[in-house]
Amino acid sequence: MKNAIGIKYFLPLGVLLLATYLYGVHYLPLRGEEANRMLTAYEMVKNGDFFNLTHLG
């Protein structure tokens, strides 16, 4: 009986979250961003600061 209750609540929630995520997917810059993301990750490791993201200093 517990599985039926879980599905009753979590399935609609999962569908809502999926719809919300897919709504803005086409706004994400996916091309040409690899170098910028790599540089930001490199500076995070180099500076040891994982909370304040920097780009070129």
Distance bins in CASP14 RR format, pairs under 12 A and 6 or more apart:
PFRMAT RR
TARGET T0000
AUTHOR 0000-0000-0000
RMODE 2
METHOD distances of the structure
MODEL  1
1 7 0 0 0 0 0 1 0 0 0 0 0
1 8 0 0 0 0 0 1 0 0 0 0 0
2 8 0 0 0 0 0 1 0 0 0 0 0
2 9 0 0 0 0 0 1 0 0 0 0 0
2 10 0 0 0 0 0 1 0 0 0 0 0
3 9 0 0 0 0 0 1 0 0 0 0 0
3 10 0 0 0 0 0 1 0 0 0 0 0
3 11 0 0 0 0 0 1 0 0 0 0 0
4 10 0 0 0 0 0 1 0 0 0 0 0
4 11 0 0 0 0 0 1 0 0 0 0 0
5 11 0 0 0 0 0 1 0 0 0 0 0
6 12 0 0 0 0 0 1 0 0 0 0 0
6 13 0 0 0 0 1 0 0 0 0 0 0
6 14 0 0 0 0 0 1 0 0 0 0 0
7 13 0 0 0 0 0 1 0 0 0 0 0
7 14 0 0 0 0 0 1 0 0 0 0 0
7 15 0 0 0 0 0 1 0 0 0 0 0
9 15 0 0 0 0 0 1 0 0 0 0 0
9 16 0 0 0 0 0 1 0 0 0 0 0
10 16 0 0 0 0 0 1 0 0 0 0 0
10 17 0 0 0 0 1 0 0 0 0 0 0
11 17 0 0 0 0 0 1 0 0 0 0 0
11 18 0 0 0 0 0 1 0 0 0 0 0
12 18 0 0 0 0 0 1 0 0 0 0 0
12 19 0 0 0 0 0 1 0 0 0 0 0
13 19 0 0 0 0 0 1 0 0 0 0 0
13 20 0 0 0 0 0 1 0 0 0 0 0
14 20 0 0 0 0 1 0 0 0 0 0 0
14 21 0 0 0 0 1 0 0 0 0 0 0
14 22 0 0 0 0 0 1 0 0 0 0 0
15 21 0 0 0 0 0 1 0 0 0 0 0
15 22 0 0 0 0 0 1 0 0 0 0 0
16 22 0 0 0 0 0 1 0 0 0 0 0
16 23 0 0 0 0 0 1 0 0 0 0 0
17 23 0 0 0 0 0 1 0 0 0 0 0
18 24 0 0 0 0 0 1 0 0 0 0 0
18 25 0 0 0 0 0 1 0 0 0 0 0
19 25 0 0 0 0 0 1 0 0 0 0 0
21 27 0 0 0 0 0 1 0 0 0 0 0
21 28 0 0 0 0 0 1 0 0 0 0 0
22 28 0 0 0 0 0 1 0 0 0 0 0
28 37 0 0 0 0 0 1 0 0 0 0 0
29 36 0 0 0 0 1 0 0 0 0 0 0
29 37 0 0 0 0 1 0 0 0 0 0 0
30 36 0 0 0 0 0 1 0 0 0 0 0
30 37 0 0 0 0 0 1 0 0 0 0 0
32 38 0 0 0 0 0 1 0 0 0 0 0
33 39 0 0 0 0 0 1 0 0 0 0 0
33 40 0 0 0 0 0 1 0 0 0 0 0
33 41 0 0 0 0 0 1 0 0 0 0 0
33 55 0 0 0 0 0 1 0 0 0 0 0
34 40 0 0 0 0 0 1 0 0 0 0 0
34 41 0 0 0 0 0 1 0 0 0 0 0
35 41 0 0 0 0 0 1 0 0 0 0 0
35 42 0 0 0 0 0 1 0 0 0 0 0
35 55 0 0 0 0 0 1 0 0 0 0 0
35 56 0 0 0 0 0 1 0 0 0 0 0
36 42 0 0 0 0 0 1 0 0 0 0 0
36 43 0 0 0 0 0 1 0 0 0 0 0
36 53 0 0 0 0 0 1 0 0 0 0 0
36 54 0 0 0 0 0 1 0 0 0 0 0
36 55 1 0 0 1 0 0 0 0 0 0 0
36 56 0 0 0 0 1 0 0 0 0 0 0
37 43 0 0 0 0 0 1 0 0 0 0 0
37 44 0 0 0 0 0 1 0 0 0 0 0
37 53 0 0 0 0 0 1 0 0 0 0 0
37 55 0 0 0 0 1 0 0 0 0 0 0
38 44 0 0 0 0 0 1 0 0 0 0 0
38 45 0 0 0 0 0 1 0 0 0 0 0
38 55 0 0 0 0 0 1 0 0 0 0 0
39 45 0 0 0 0 0 1 0 0 0 0 0
39 46 0 0 0 0 0 1 0 0 0 0 0
39 53 0 0 0 0 0 1 0 0 0 0 0
39 54 0 0 0 0 1 0 0 0 0 0 0
39 55 1 0 0 1 0 0 0 0 0 0 0
39 56 1 0 0 1 0 0 0 0 0 0 0
39 57 0 0 0 0 1 0 0 0 0 0 0
40 46 0 0 0 0 0 1 0 0 0 0 0
40 47 0 0 0 0 0 1 0 0 0 0 0
40 49 0 0 0 0 0 1 0 0 0 0 0
40 50 0 0 0 0 0 1 0 0 0 0 0
40 52 0 0 0 0 0 1 0 0 0 0 0
40 53 1 0 1 0 0 0 0 0 0 0 0
40 54 1 0 0 1 0 0 0 0 0 0 0
40 55 1 0 1 0 0 0 0 0 0 0 0
40 56 0 0 0 0 1 0 0 0 0 0 0
40 57 0 0 0 0 0 1 0 0 0 0 0
41 47 0 0 0 0 0 1 0 0 0 0 0
41 48 0 0 0 0 0 1 0 0 0 0 0
41 49 0 0 0 0 0 1 0 0 0 0 0
41 50 0 0 0 0 1 0 0 0 0 0 0
41 53 0 0 0 0 1 0 0 0 0 0 0
41 54 0 0 0 0 0 1 0 0 0 0 0
41 55 0 0 0 0 0 1 0 0 0 0 0
42 48 0 0 0 0 0 1 0 0 0 0 0
42 53 0 0 0 0 0 1 0 0 0 0 0
42 54 0 0 0 0 0 1 0 0 0 0 0
42 55 0 0 0 0 0 1 0 0 0 0 0
42 56 0 0 0 0 0 1 0 0 0 0 0
42 57 0 0 0 0 0 1 0 0 0 0 0
43 49 0 0 0 0 1 0 0 0 0 0 0
43 50 0 0 0 0 0 1 0 0 0 0 0
43 52 0 0 0 0 1 0 0 0 0 0 0
43 53 1 0 0 1 0 0 0 0 0 0 0
43 54 1 0 1 0 0 0 0 0 0 0 0
43 55 1 0 0 1 0 0 0 0 0 0 0
43 56 0 0 0 0 1 0 0 0 0 0 0
43 57 1 0 0 1 0 0 0 0 0 0 0
44 50 1 0 1 0 0 0 0 0 0 0 0
44 51 0 0 0 0 1 0 0 0 0 0 0
44 52 0 0 0 0 1 0 0 0 0 0 0
44 53 1 0 0 1 0 0 0 0 0 0 0
44 54 1 0 0 1 0 0 0 0 0 0 0
44 55 0 0 0 0 0 1 0 0 0 0 0
44 57 0 0 0 0 0 1 0 0 0 0 0
45 53 0 0 0 0 0 1 0 0 0 0 0
45 54 0 0 0 0 0 1 0 0 0 0 0
46 54 0 0 0 0 1 0 0 0 0 0 0
46 57 0 0 0 0 1 0 0 0 0 0 0
47 53 0 0 0 0 0 1 0 0 0 0 0
47 54 1 0 0 1 0 0 0 0 0 0 0
47 57 0 0 0 0 1 0 0 0 0 0 0
48 54 0 0 0 0 0 1 0 0 0 0 0
49 57 0 0 0 0 0 1 0 0 0 0 0
END
